[in-house]
Amino acid sequence: MIQLRDYQQGCSDALLNNMLGGNDGGLGVMATGTGKAFTLCDVIRRAIQDVQPDTRIIQLVHTKELVQQNFTSMIKLWPSSPAGIYSAGLGRKDARSQIIFGGIQSLYNKSREIGEANIVLVDEAQGMSRDANSMYGELLGDLRARNPKMKLCGLTATPYRMKCGMLHKGKDAMFKDIVYDYGIGQAVAEGYLVSPRTKQTNLTLNIDGVGKRGGEFIAGQLETAVDIDSTTKAAITETIDYAGIHNLGSWIVFGAGIKHCNSIRDELRTQGIAAEMVTSKTSPKERDLIFQAFKSGKVKALVNMNVATVGFDNPNVDLVVSLRPTGSAGLWLQMVGRGCRLIDFRIGMLPTIEQRLQAIANSSKPFFHVLDFAGNTSRHGPIDMINAEDKRTDGKGEAPIRVCEKCYEICFAGLRTCPNCGEDFPEIELAITQSATKEALLSSQREPDWRQVTQIKYEDYTSRAGKRSLKVTYYCGLGVNFSEYISPAWNRCRMWWFDRSNNSIIPDDLDEVLIKAPTLNIPTQIKVEKQGKYWQVLNHCFMPSDHTPEALPMLDKDKPNVAHFIDDDFEIPY
């Protein structure tokens, strides 16, 4: 029998215990490539074997590939399981099986045929709409009408949707709570995923003027802006040079539309690279053949548009190339996630973190590379610290246009000639980034910054929880400041005070701390790093400098403070 990893078992426990506790809508979060299929299959097995033998379970996904993948995982985990498949794409309709692995497109209006369910378990739950008239909404509504006590739970690597933010928050949320969270940063640190490496590309796609709708770039405008021959040629040339230096042999490339994918594939072939393309227009049979050729190594570069993302599994991928700007943090994470799988699944079976990390380092894929021509890294930040919010906009961004200098016709920017008079347009100048970026794909790869301190301010601060402390604010230039909080009750503050007070002990009483604070030595520099929503002060430097920081007068906390340098909703993480 297959032995689950610790985090897989933990997620299975959390989802099952949540349902046994009478709760509905539990959501498990597991990073791409960490084995969600076996986790959800373990929940199914235990619900029947350990809880109630006649439990009826429907497992929903949105692609036939995931239906087949999850069903196969079920058979590997529990060979005698009473499982069937309901998927038109796979040619099976096992409507009366105790466990149904089904595609939502095939099942959404078949509640009468499949009958009552006790548990509905959704894989890739980020694909669920909150709309009651959507496919998921219609099926769940019908199944709840048949069994009001039915439980819903889900699994996802990206617990947010661009239009509505976190899946378990807000009006009409399908899920109630995240009951387990195992993110990509933790999986990389523990040796279950490969770490990404990225470099600042010489070329950055110019999408100035491309509008947004519902938080995402408007598809037609975006494709017009980026599908430019000279831009594509420059990006592919840079990709080939980079891949040659690093000996990369399996590339997955993301385009901004079908025409754009065609242009990318053709340019790759022109420059001697075996490349194929899959899009929504590719027939299922042809797509399967292309995927097989890519996995076998006959095809080096797979160009795609919204196909090789969720559920696509090829451990050989060692280069992810993004030529598709996106406003969706979830989509960006899914793109990057195509490269993070271990080259050999047996590495994940090693018993210790040290052994797994060493095995990854010694493998043919010690890390994978990301070339982000689309600017998604700086747009969304580290992929293990994405904080999804409702990013809907009114879609009033400017369209990418150009004006013909001969007849003054207003045209889309991507046209080569004026459609009115036939005048040839000059080539659009490429947007080249001259300096290297400081952005990182993982928060652990961010380098903390040293900032020069110009002024310092001490304040008597009381949190909303009623806890008092000394708030220390460092000013490091116009509009740039960082804060930390000091109290005699916190052990970490003893050395902080010792370094600033000529080796004296911090007073036991906070009022005395407040009185003596203005006499402390002031650091000339501080080392800061953004951790989640807030900046943290990590270190201090007292070396002599050509400037002397100034201590501002302490404010009386009973008097109104005109200047606020921190969000009113901020709470100290005690």
C-alpha positions as CSV (number, residue, x, y, z in Angstrom):
1,M,0.0,0.0,0.0
2,I,1.2,3.5,-0.8
3,Q,2.6,5.4,2.2
4,L,1.5,9.1,2.3
5,R,4.1,11.8,3.1
6,D,3.6,13.6,6.4
7,Y,2.0,16.6,4.9
8,Q,-0.3,14.5,2.7
9,Q,-1.5,12.6,5.8
10,G,-1.9,15.9,7.7
11,C,-4.1,17.3,5.0
12,S,-6.2,14.1,4.8
13,D,-6.6,14.2,8.6
14,A,-7.7,17.8,8.6
15,L,-10.3,17.4,5.8
16,L,-11.8,14.3,7.3
17,N,-11.8,15.6,10.9
18,N,-13.5,18.8,9.7
19,M,-16.3,16.8,8.2
20,L,-16.6,14.4,11.2
21,G,-16.9,17.5,13.3
22,G,-20.1,18.4,11.5
23,N,-18.5,21.2,9.4
24,D,-19.0,21.8,5.8
25,G,-16.7,23.6,3.3
26,G,-13.3,22.6,4.4
27,L,-10.5,23.6,2.0
28,G,-7.0,22.0,1.9
29,V,-4.2,23.9,0.3
30,M,-1.2,22.0,-1.1
31,A,1.4,23.3,-3.4
32,T,1.6,22.3,-7.1
33,G,3.5,19.0,-7.4
34,T,3.1,17.8,-3.9
35,G,0.6,15.0,-4.6
36,K,-2.9,16.3,-4.1
37,A,-4.4,13.3,-5.9
38,F,-3.2,10.8,-3.3
39,T,-4.4,13.1,-0.5
40,L,-7.9,13.3,-1.8
41,C,-8.0,9.6,-2.6
42,D,-7.0,8.9,1.0
43,V,-9.9,11.0,2.3
44,I,-12.2,9.0,0.1
45,R,-10.7,5.6,1.3
46,R,-10.9,6.5,5.0
47,A,-14.4,7.9,4.7
48,I,-15.6,4.5,3.5
49,Q,-13.3,2.1,5.2
50,D,-13.0,3.8,8.6
51,V,-16.2,5.8,9.0
52,Q,-19.2,4.6,7.0
53,P,-19.0,1.7,4.5
54,D,-21.9,3.0,2.4
55,T,-20.7,6.6,2.0
56,R,-21.3,7.9,-1.5
57,I,-18.6,10.2,-2.8
58,I,-18.3,12.3,-6.0
59,Q,-14.9,13.6,-6.9
60,L,-15.1,16.5,-9.3
61,V,-12.5,18.1,-11.6
62,H,-12.6,20.1,-14.8
63,T,-10.5,18.2,-17.3
64,K,-10.5,14.6,-18.5
65,E,-6.8,14.3,-17.8
66,L,-7.4,15.0,-14.1
67,V,-10.3,12.6,-14.0
68,Q,-8.0,9.8,-15.3
69,Q,-5.1,10.9,-13.1
70,N,-7.2,10.9,-9.9
71,F,-8.9,7.6,-10.8
72,T,-5.5,6.0,-11.4
73,S,-4.3,7.3,-8.1
74,M,-7.3,5.8,-6.4
75,I,-6.6,2.3,-7.8
76,K,-3.0,2.6,-6.8
77,L,-3.9,3.6,-3.2
78,W,-6.9,1.2,-2.9
79,P,-6.9,-1.4,-5.7
80,S,-10.3,-2.9,-4.7
81,S,-12.0,0.5,-4.4
82,P,-15.6,0.7,-5.7
83,A,-14.6,3.5,-8.1
84,G,-15.9,4.5,-11.5
85,I,-15.5,7.3,-14.0
86,Y,-18.1,9.6,-15.5
87,S,-16.5,11.6,-18.3
88,A,-17.6,12.0,-21.9
89,G,-14.1,12.7,-22.9
90,L,-13.0,9.3,-21.6
91,G,-16.0,7.5,-22.9
92,R,-17.2,6.2,-19.6
93,K,-20.4,6.9,-17.6
94,D,-20.3,4.8,-14.4
95,A,-23.3,6.7,-12.9
96,R,-24.0,4.2,-10.2
97,S,-20.5,3.6,-8.8
98,Q,-20.1,4.3,-5.0
99,I,-17.2,6.6,-5.9
100,I,-17.5,8.6,-9.0
101,F,-14.5,10.4,-10.5
102,G,-16.1,12.9,-12.9
103,G,-15.7,15.9,-15.1
104,I,-17.9,18.8,-14.1
105,Q,-18.8,19.4,-17.8
106,S,-20.2,15.9,-18.0
107,L,-21.9,15.8,-14.6
108,Y,-23.3,19.3,-14.0
109,N,-26.9,18.5,-15.2
110,K,-26.9,14.8,-14.3
111,S,-27.9,14.8,-10.7
112,R,-31.0,12.7,-11.4
113,E,-28.8,10.1,-13.1
114,I,-26.1,9.8,-10.5
115,G,-28.4,10.1,-7.5
116,E,-27.6,11.1,-3.9
117,A,-24.1,11.9,-2.6
118,N,-22.8,12.2,1.0
119,I,-19.5,13.9,0.1
120,V,-18.5,16.0,-2.9
121,L,-14.7,16.5,-3.1
122,V,-13.5,19.1,-5.6
123,D,-9.9,19.0,-6.9
124,E,-8.5,22.2,-8.3
125,A,-11.1,24.1,-6.3
126,Q,-9.9,27.5,-7.6
127,G,-11.9,26.7,-10.7
128,M,-15.2,26.9,-8.9
129,S,-17.4,29.9,-9.5
130,R,-19.6,31.3,-6.8
131,D,-22.5,31.8,-9.2
132,A,-25.4,29.5,-8.4
133,N,-26.1,29.2,-12.2
134,S,-22.5,28.0,-13.0
135,M,-21.9,24.3,-13.6
136,Y,-20.6,23.7,-10.1
137,G,-23.4,25.8,-8.6
138,E,-26.1,23.9,-10.5
139,L,-24.8,20.5,-9.6
140,L,-24.1,21.3,-5.9
141,G,-27.6,22.9,-5.6
142,D,-29.2,19.8,-7.1
143,L,-27.2,17.4,-4.9
144,R,-28.0,19.4,-1.7
145,A,-31.7,19.3,-2.6
146,R,-31.4,15.5,-2.6
147,N,-29.3,15.4,0.5
148,P,-29.2,18.6,2.7
149,K,-26.5,17.0,4.9
150,M,-24.1,16.5,2.1
151,K,-20.6,17.7,2.9
152,L,-18.4,19.7,0.4
153,C,-14.6,19.8,0.7
154,G,-11.9,20.8,-1.7
155,L,-8.2,20.8,-2.6
156,T,-6.2,23.5,-4.4
157,A,-2.7,24.9,-4.8
158,T,-4.1,28.4,-5.2
159,P,-6.9,29.2,-2.8
160,Y,-8.0,32.4,-4.5
161,R,-9.8,33.6,-7.6
162,M,-8.9,36.8,-9.3
163,K,-12.5,38.2,-9.2
164,C,-13.4,37.4,-5.7
165,G,-10.1,36.9,-3.7
166,M,-9.8,34.1,-1.2
167,L,-12.1,31.1,-1.8
168,H,-13.3,30.9,1.8
169,K,-14.1,34.6,2.3
170,G,-16.7,37.0,1.2
171,K,-20.3,36.7,0.0
172,D,-21.4,33.3,-1.4
173,A,-18.1,31.7,-0.7
174,M,-18.3,28.0,-1.5
175,F,-15.8,27.1,1.3
176,K,-15.9,28.1,4.9
177,D,-12.3,27.7,6.1
178,I,-8.8,26.6,5.1
179,V,-8.2,23.6,7.3
180,Y,-4.7,22.8,6.1
181,D,-2.0,24.8,4.3
182,Y,1.2,23.4,2.8
183,G,2.7,26.0,0.5
184,I,5.4,26.0,-2.2
185,G,8.0,27.7,0.0
186,Q,7.7,25.0,2.7
187,A,7.7,22.2,0.1
188,V,10.9,23.6,-1.5
189,A,12.6,24.0,2.0
190,E,11.7,20.4,2.9
191,G,13.0,18.9,-0.4
192,Y,9.7,17.9,-2.0
193,L,9.9,20.4,-4.8
194,V,12.7,22.0,-6.8
195,S,13.5,25.6,-6.3
196,P,13.1,28.1,-9.1
197,R,15.9,30.4,-10.4
198,T,15.1,33.5,-12.3
199,K,17.1,36.3,-14.0
200,Q,16.1,39.7,-15.2
201,T,15.5,39.3,-18.9
202,N,17.0,41.9,-21.3
203,L,13.6,42.2,-22.9
204,T,10.4,43.1,-21.1
205,L,7.1,43.1,-22.9
206,N,5.5,46.5,-23.3
207,I,1.8,46.4,-22.4
208,D,1.3,50.1,-21.7
209,G,-2.3,51.0,-22.4
210,V,-3.7,47.5,-22.3
211,G,-6.9,47.6,-20.4
212,K,-8.2,45.3,-17.7
213,R,-11.6,43.6,-17.1
214,G,-12.3,41.7,-13.9
215,G,-8.7,42.1,-12.9
216,E,-7.2,40.4,-16.0
217,F,-5.8,42.0,-19.1
218,I,-8.3,42.2,-21.9
219,A,-7.3,39.3,-24.1
220,G,-7.6,40.9,-27.5
221,Q,-5.7,44.1,-26.5
222,L,-3.0,42.0,-24.8
223,E,-2.4,39.8,-27.7
224,T,-2.2,42.7,-30.1
225,A,0.3,44.5,-27.8
226,V,2.7,41.6,-27.5
227,D,2.4,39.7,-30.8
228,I,5.1,41.7,-32.6
229,D,7.6,39.8,-34.8
230,S,10.6,41.7,-33.6
231,T,9.7,41.3,-30.0
232,T,9.1,37.6,-30.4
233,K,12.4,37.1,-32.2
234,A,14.3,39.0,-29.5
235,A,12.7,36.9,-26.7
236,I,13.3,33.6,-28.4
237,T,16.9,34.5,-29.2
238,E,17.5,35.4,-25.6
239,T,15.8,32.2,-24.5
240,I,17.9,30.0,-26.7
241,D,21.1,31.7,-25.6
242,Y,20.2,31.3,-21.9
243,A,19.1,27.7,-22.3
244,G,22.4,26.9,-24.1
245,I,24.5,28.3,-21.3
246,H,22.6,26.3,-18.7
247,N,22.1,23.2,-20.8
248,L,18.3,23.2,-20.4
249,G,16.5,20.6,-22.5
250,S,12.7,20.8,-21.7
251,W,11.0,24.2,-22.1
252,I,7.4,25.2,-21.5
253,V,6.4,28.5,-23.0
254,F,3.3,30.5,-22.3
255,G,1.8,32.8,-24.9
256,A,-0.9,35.5,-24.7
257,G,-3.2,34.1,-27.4
258,I,-3.5,31.5,-30.2
259,K,-2.0,33.8,-32.8
260,H,0.8,34.7,-30.4
261,C,1.5,31.1,-29.7
262,N,1.7,30.4,-33.4
263,S,4.3,33.2,-33.8
264,I,6.3,31.9,-30.9
265,R,6.3,28.3,-32.2
266,D,7.3,29.4,-35.7
267,E,10.1,31.6,-34.4
268,L,11.4,28.7,-32.3
269,R,11.4,26.4,-35.4
270,T,13.1,29.2,-37.5
271,Q,15.9,29.2,-34.9
272,G,16.3,25.5,-35.0
273,I,14.3,24.4,-32.0
274,A,11.9,21.4,-32.1
275,A,8.7,23.1,-31.0
276,E,5.0,22.3,-30.9
277,M,1.9,24.2,-29.8
278,V,-1.3,23.3,-27.9
279,T,-4.3,25.6,-27.4
280,S,-8.0,25.2,-26.9
281,K,-8.3,24.7,-30.7
282,T,-6.0,21.6,-30.7
283,S,-7.9,18.4,-31.0
284,P,-7.7,16.0,-28.0
285,K,-6.0,13.3,-30.1
286,E,-3.3,15.7,-31.4
287,R,-2.8,17.3,-28.0
288,D,-2.2,13.8,-26.5
289,L,0.4,13.0,-29.2
290,I,2.1,16.4,-28.6
291,F,2.2,15.9,-24.8
292,Q,3.8,12.4,-25.4
293,A,6.4,13.8,-27.7
294,F,7.3,16.6,-25.2
295,K,7.6,14.2,-22.3
296,S,9.7,11.8,-24.3
297,G,12.1,14.6,-25.3
298,K,11.3,14.6,-29.1
299,V,9.9,18.1,-28.7
300,K,12.1,20.5,-26.8
301,A,9.7,23.5,-26.5
302,L,6.0,23.2,-25.8
303,V,4.2,26.5,-26.5
304,N,0.7,26.8,-25.0
305,M,-2.2,29.0,-24.2
306,N,-4.3,27.9,-21.1
307,V,-3.6,24.2,-21.7
308,A,-0.4,23.0,-20.0
309,T,-1.2,24.6,-16.6
310,V,-3.4,23.0,-14.0
311,G,-2.8,19.2,-13.9
312,F,-0.1,19.1,-16.5
313,D,2.7,16.9,-15.2
314,N,6.2,16.6,-16.8
315,P,9.0,16.4,-14.3
316,N,11.6,17.0,-17.0
317,V,10.6,20.6,-17.4
318,D,13.7,22.7,-16.5
319,L,12.8,26.1,-18.1
320,V,9.6,28.1,-17.8
321,V,9.3,30.9,-20.3
322,S,6.5,33.5,-19.7
323,L,5.5,35.6,-22.7
324,R,2.1,36.1,-21.2
325,P,1.4,39.0,-18.8
326,T,-1.4,38.2,-16.4
327,G,-3.2,39.9,-13.6
328,S,-4.1,36.6,-12.1
329,A,-1.7,35.5,-9.3
330,G,-3.2,32.0,-9.4
331,L,-2.5,31.6,-13.1
332,W,1.1,32.9,-12.6
333,L,1.7,30.4,-9.8
334,Q,0.3,27.6,-12.0
335,M,2.7,28.6,-14.8
336,V,5.8,28.6,-12.6
337,G,4.6,25.4,-10.9
338,R,5.1,23.5,-14.2
339,G,8.8,23.4,-13.5
340,C,8.9,22.5,-9.8
341,R,8.4,18.8,-9.8
342,L,11.3,16.5,-8.8
343,I,13.1,14.9,-11.7
344,D,12.9,11.5,-9.9
345,F,9.9,10.8,-7.6
346,R,12.0,8.5,-5.5
347,I,13.8,11.6,-4.1
348,G,10.5,12.5,-2.3
349,M,10.6,9.0,-0.6
350,L,13.9,9.7,1.2
351,P,13.3,9.9,5.0
352,T,15.0,13.1,6.0
353,I,15.0,16.7,4.7
354,E,18.8,16.6,4.4
355,Q,18.8,13.5,2.3
356,R,16.1,14.9,0.0
357,L,17.9,18.3,-0.5
358,Q,21.2,16.5,-1.1
359,A,19.6,14.2,-3.7
360,I,18.0,17.2,-5.5
361,A,21.4,19.0,-5.5
362,N,23.1,15.9,-7.0
363,S,20.3,15.3,-9.6
364,S,20.2,16.4,-13.2
365,K,17.6,19.0,-12.1
366,P,19.0,20.7,-9.0
367,F,16.7,23.7,-9.7
368,F,14.6,25.0,-12.7
369,H,14.8,28.3,-14.5
370,V,12.2,30.9,-15.2
371,L,12.5,33.6,-17.9
372,D,9.8,36.1,-17.2
373,F,9.6,38.5,-20.2
374,A,6.0,39.4,-19.1
375,G,6.9,41.1,-15.8
376,N,4.7,38.8,-13.7
377,T,7.4,38.4,-11.0
378,S,7.4,42.1,-10.1
379,R,3.6,42.3,-10.7
380,H,2.7,39.6,-8.1
381,G,5.8,39.3,-5.8
382,P,7.1,36.0,-4.4
383,I,4.9,33.1,-5.3
384,D,4.9,31.8,-1.7
385,M,3.6,35.1,-0.3
386,I,0.7,35.9,-2.6
387,N,-2.1,37.7,-0.8
388,A,-5.2,37.6,-3.0
389,E,-7.6,40.4,-2.9
390,D,-10.6,41.4,-5.0
391,K,-8.9,43.0,-8.0
392,R,-11.9,43.8,-10.2
393,T,-11.6,47.0,-12.1
394,D,-13.9,49.0,-14.4
395,G,-11.9,47.9,-17.4
396,K,-11.2,51.5,-18.5
397,G,-7.6,51.1,-19.4
398,E,-6.4,52.6,-22.7
399,A,-6.3,50.3,-25.7
400,P,-2.9,49.9,-27.4
401,I,-3.2,52.1,-30.5
402,R,-1.2,53.9,-33.0
403,V,-2.1,56.8,-35.4
404,C,-1.1,56.6,-39.1
405,E,1.1,59.6,-39.8
406,K,-0.2,59.7,-43.4
407,C,-4.0,59.5,-43.1
408,Y,-4.4,59.8,-39.3
409,E,-6.3,56.6,-39.1
410,I,-6.5,55.2,-35.5
411,C,-5.3,51.6,-35.6
412,F,-4.4,48.8,-33.2
413,A,-0.7,49.0,-32.2
414,G,0.1,45.5,-33.5
415,L,-0.8,46.2,-37.2
416,R,2.1,46.4,-39.6
417,T,0.3,48.5,-42.2
418,C,-2.5,51.1,-42.1
419,P,-5.8,49.4,-43.0
420,N,-7.0,52.6,-44.5
421,C,-4.2,53.8,-46.8
422,G,-1.8,50.9,-46.8
423,E,1.1,52.9,-45.3
424,D,3.8,50.7,-43.7
425,F,4.3,51.4,-40.0
426,P,7.8,51.5,-38.6
427,E,8.8,48.7,-36.2
428,I,7.7,49.3,-32.6
429,E,10.6,50.0,-30.3
430,L,11.2,47.2,-27.9
431,A,10.9,48.0,-24.2
432,I,14.3,47.0,-22.8
433,T,15.0,46.9,-19.1
434,Q,18.5,48.1,-18.4
435,S,18.9,47.2,-14.7
436,A,18.7,43.9,-13.0
437,T,15.6,43.3,-10.9
438,K,15.6,42.7,-7.2
439,E,12.4,40.6,-7.3
440,A,12.5,37.0,-6.4
441,L,10.2,34.0,-7.1
442,L,10.4,32.8,-3.5
443,S,10.4,35.0,-0.4
444,S,13.4,33.1,0.8
445,Q,15.4,34.3,-2.2
446,R,14.8,38.0,-1.4
447,E,17.9,39.7,-0.2
448,P,17.3,42.0,2.8
449,D,18.2,45.7,2.2
450,W,20.4,48.0,4.3
451,R,18.9,51.4,4.6
452,Q,20.6,54.6,5.9
453,V,18.9,56.1,8.9
454,T,18.3,59.9,8.8
455,Q,16.0,60.3,11.8
456,I,14.5,58.2,14.6
457,K,11.4,58.6,16.7
458,Y,10.3,57.0,19.9
459,E,6.6,56.7,20.9
460,D,4.5,55.2,23.7
461,Y,2.3,52.8,21.8
462,T,-0.7,50.7,22.9
463,S,-2.0,47.9,20.6
464,R,-5.6,47.1,20.1
465,A,-5.1,44.2,22.4
466,G,-4.1,46.7,25.2
467,K,-0.4,45.9,25.2
468,R,2.0,48.8,25.7
469,S,5.4,49.0,24.1
470,L,8.0,51.5,22.9
471,K,7.5,52.1,19.2
472,V,10.7,52.9,17.4
473,T,10.4,54.4,13.9
474,Y,13.4,54.8,11.6
475,Y,13.2,57.4,8.8
476,C,15.3,56.4,5.8
477,G,14.6,59.1,3.3
478,L,11.5,61.0,2.1
479,G,8.4,59.0,2.8
480,V,10.4,55.8,3.7
481,N,10.2,54.6,7.3
482,F,10.3,51.3,9.3
483,S,9.1,50.5,12.8
484,E,9.8,48.0,15.5
485,Y,8.4,47.5,19.0
486,I,10.3,47.2,22.3
487,S,9.2,46.0,25.7
488,P,11.0,44.9,28.9
489,A,8.7,41.8,28.9
490,W,10.2,40.4,25.7
491,N,13.5,38.6,25.9
492,R,14.6,39.6,22.4
493,C,14.6,43.2,23.6
494,R,17.4,42.8,26.1
495,M,20.2,42.6,23.6
496,W,18.5,45.4,21.6
497,W,18.8,47.7,24.6
498,F,22.2,46.4,25.6
499,D,23.7,47.5,22.2
500,R,22.3,51.0,22.4
501,S,22.8,51.9,26.0
502,N,26.6,51.4,26.4
503,N,26.1,47.8,27.7
504,S,23.4,48.5,30.4
505,I,20.4,46.3,31.2
506,I,16.9,47.3,30.0
507,P,14.8,48.7,32.8
508,D,12.0,46.5,34.1
509,D,9.4,49.2,33.9
510,L,8.2,50.4,30.5
511,D,7.8,54.0,31.7
512,E,11.5,54.1,32.6
513,V,12.3,52.7,29.1
514,L,10.3,55.5,27.6
515,I,12.1,58.1,29.7
516,K,15.6,56.8,28.8
517,A,14.9,56.0,25.1
518,P,16.0,59.4,23.7
519,T,19.5,58.9,25.3
520,L,20.1,55.7,23.4
521,N,22.7,55.4,20.7
522,I,21.1,55.6,17.2
523,P,22.1,53.1,14.4
524,T,23.4,54.7,11.2
525,Q,21.9,51.9,9.1
526,I,19.2,49.2,9.5
527,K,18.7,45.9,7.7
528,V,15.1,45.4,6.6
529,E,13.1,42.7,4.8
530,K,9.4,42.5,3.7
531,Q,7.8,39.5,5.4
532,G,4.2,39.1,4.2
533,K,2.4,42.5,4.5
534,Y,4.9,44.2,6.8
535,W,8.5,45.2,6.8
536,Q,10.7,43.7,9.5
537,V,13.8,45.3,11.0
538,L,16.4,42.5,11.1
539,N,19.7,44.1,12.1
540,H,21.3,47.4,13.0
541,C,24.7,49.0,12.2
542,F,26.4,51.6,14.6
543,M,29.5,52.1,12.5
544,P,30.6,55.8,12.1
545,S,29.0,57.4,9.0
546,D,29.2,60.8,7.2
547,H,25.8,61.6,8.5
548,T,24.5,61.7,12.1
549,P,20.9,60.5,12.6
550,E,18.6,62.8,14.5
551,A,16.3,61.8,17.3
552,L,12.9,63.5,17.0
553,P,11.1,64.6,20.2
554,M,8.9,62.0,21.8
555,L,5.2,62.7,21.3
556,D,2.7,62.9,24.2
557,K,0.4,59.9,23.6
558,D,-2.5,61.9,25.1
559,K,-2.2,64.5,22.3
560,P,-3.4,63.9,18.8
561,N,-0.6,62.9,16.4
562,V,-1.1,64.6,13.1
563,A,1.2,62.4,11.0
564,H,0.4,58.7,10.8
565,F,3.0,56.4,9.2
566,I,1.3,53.1,9.8
567,D,-2.0,51.5,8.8
568,D,-4.7,52.0,11.5
569,D,-5.6,48.3,11.1
570,F,-2.0,47.2,12.0
571,E,-1.6,44.9,14.9
572,I,1.7,43.8,16.5
573,P,2.2,40.1,16.0
574,Y,2.8,39.1,19.7
